[in-house]
């Protein structure tokens, strides 16, 4: 079973995450998601446990429990949903006009019309 673990302390290692779950059974993988630019933890991760009963026990025991001063959010991971591809600058983002770029007061990139 794939388990989502949220609200992780930023200084938690993958080894510590693995140890936390190994108290409930076998852990196949334990990974903390990191920012691709800074390499810093994004505050959540995933743990894979092959035995469903052990995984459910871990979820029940650890959800809401504090780890290094932070209450964990632990539940069964949902499959990742496909996100629509971004159209780049000015692509229907939050109700913007869709022109994108620097307008210079004229629209577009400040060029003449």
C-alpha positions as CSV (number, residue, x, y, z in Angstrom):
1,X,0.0,0.0,0.0
2,X,1.3,3.5,-0.8
3,X,0.9,5.9,2.1
4,X,1.0,9.7,1.9
5,X,2.7,11.4,4.9
6,X,2.2,15.1,5.2
7,X,3.3,18.0,7.5
8,X,6.8,16.4,7.8
9,X,9.4,18.4,9.7
10,X,11.8,20.0,7.2
11,X,14.9,18.4,8.8
12,X,13.5,14.8,8.8
13,X,15.6,12.3,6.8
14,X,14.2,9.5,4.7
15,X,15.9,7.0,7.1
16,X,14.0,8.5,10.0
17,X,10.7,8.4,8.0
18,X,11.4,4.7,7.2
19,X,12.2,3.9,10.9
20,X,8.9,5.5,12.0
21,X,6.9,3.2,9.8
22,X,9.0,0.1,10.4
23,X,7.7,0.0,13.9
24,X,4.5,-1.3,12.2
25,X,5.9,-3.7,9.7
26,X,8.0,-4.0,6.5
27,X,8.7,-0.9,4.5
28,X,9.6,-1.2,0.9
29,X,10.4,2.5,0.2
30,X,10.3,5.7,2.1
31,X,10.8,8.9,0.2
32,X,10.5,12.6,1.0
33,X,9.6,14.9,-1.9
34,X,12.1,17.7,-2.4
35,X,12.0,21.0,-4.3
36,X,13.7,20.5,-7.6
37,X,15.5,23.8,-7.4
38,X,16.6,24.2,-3.8
39,X,16.7,20.5,-2.8
40,X,14.8,21.3,0.4
41,X,12.0,19.1,1.7
42,X,8.5,20.1,0.5
43,X,7.1,18.8,3.8
44,X,5.5,15.6,2.5
45,X,6.5,12.1,1.4
46,X,5.4,8.6,0.6
47,X,5.9,5.3,2.3
48,X,5.3,1.9,0.6
49,X,4.3,-1.0,2.8
50,X,3.6,-4.4,1.0
51,X,1.3,-5.7,3.8
52,X,-2.0,-3.9,3.8
53,X,-2.9,-4.7,7.4
54,X,0.4,-3.4,8.6
55,X,0.0,-0.3,6.5
56,X,-3.5,0.3,7.9
57,X,-2.2,-0.1,11.4
58,X,0.5,2.5,10.7
59,X,-2.0,4.9,9.3
60,X,-4.3,4.6,12.3
61,X,-1.5,5.0,14.8
62,X,0.5,7.8,13.1
63,X,-2.2,10.1,11.7
64,X,-2.2,13.1,14.0
65,X,0.8,12.0,16.0
66,X,3.6,14.5,16.5
67,X,7.0,13.8,15.0
68,X,9.7,16.4,15.9
69,X,7.0,18.8,17.1
70,X,4.7,18.5,14.0
71,X,1.4,16.6,13.8
72,X,1.5,14.2,10.9
73,X,-1.1,13.7,8.2
74,X,-1.1,10.1,7.2
75,X,-3.5,8.4,4.8
76,X,-3.6,6.1,1.9
77,X,-2.1,7.8,-1.1
78,X,-4.5,8.5,-4.0
79,X,-3.3,8.0,-7.6
80,X,-1.8,11.2,-9.1
81,X,-4.2,13.0,-11.3
82,X,-3.2,14.3,-14.7
83,X,-2.9,18.0,-14.8
84,X,-3.6,20.0,-17.9
85,X,-0.5,21.2,-19.7
86,X,0.4,24.8,-19.1
87,X,0.2,27.0,-22.2
88,X,3.1,29.2,-21.0
89,X,2.9,32.9,-20.5
90,X,-0.6,34.3,-20.4
91,X,-2.4,31.0,-20.4
92,X,-5.7,31.3,-18.6
93,X,-4.0,31.8,-15.3
94,X,-6.4,33.0,-12.6
95,X,-8.6,35.1,-14.8
96,X,-5.8,37.2,-16.4
97,X,-6.3,38.7,-19.8
98,X,-4.2,36.1,-21.6
99,X,-1.9,38.6,-23.2
100,X,1.1,37.8,-21.0
101,X,4.4,39.4,-20.7
102,X,5.2,43.1,-20.1
103,X,2.5,45.3,-21.5
104,X,4.2,48.7,-21.2
105,X,0.6,50.1,-21.0
106,X,-0.3,49.0,-24.6
107,X,-0.8,45.2,-24.4
108,X,1.5,42.5,-25.7
109,X,5.2,43.3,-25.2
110,X,4.9,47.0,-25.6
111,X,5.2,47.0,-29.4
112,X,3.2,49.2,-31.7
113,X,-0.1,48.1,-33.1
